[in-house]
């Protein structure tokens, strides 16, 4: 495992930003796919209530 503490603060900050961006893209894609799969059935259920 990489010892993050040994990196300079600037590199640590950059790594944190990259990790957050990768997580955001993953969540965006995941929720988009989930909405595409489940969205029509949920909309249909709500309209029929």
PyMOL commands that set and color helices and strands:
alter all, ss='L'
color gray80, all
select helices_A, chain A and resi 4-6+9-47
alter helices_A, ss='H'
color red, helices_A
deselect
rebuild
show_as cartoon
